[in-house]
Amino acid sequence: MLSKLSSRQVYAVGFLMSAFLVGCSITFQYGLELEPCPLCIIQRVLMVSLVVICGLGLVLNPKGILNKLVGLTGVAAASAGFGVAARHAWIQSLPADQVPSCGPGLSYMMDTFPLLQTLQMVLVGSGECAEVVWSLFGFGMPWWTALTFACFLIVALWQTFRRLPVAGYNGSGFAN
């Protein structure tokens, strides 16, 4: 069944799902007044990058090497998102005495430190990243985000390396 989906259809589903998830994160922030920690913000940025990547795939409907390039970009974004979300979930699972101390806010770090140092400080995590403010079925938001990024990663890998049907070819070895 999945093999019958065109590249454009796969990108459309990815675009809609990632845009929906970004909308959910904005609803959590402004509707439920849950302030995102620095790791949450990085995960949101990576999800927005998937919106852009899938949007480009949807609009451009890339073929051949361009499809592989768009797909690999999606693989990179989904991998990074999975890594950050998994790190965040790990920080939330630490015992209270092992949680990193609270650090400065992300906007302060961006204004004060170079980008790479800010990224390193954020990925180490802080006390605010360890706080579980929302859960579903006993799992905090980073666990669900990691699962979502893992699904995007699997689909992006499949999209990148699958053989797309050739026009006029019916799969029997003979052209239509």
Beta strands, then each sheet from edge to edge (+ up, - down):
strand 1: 135-136
strand 2: 139-140
sheet 1: 1+ 2-
end
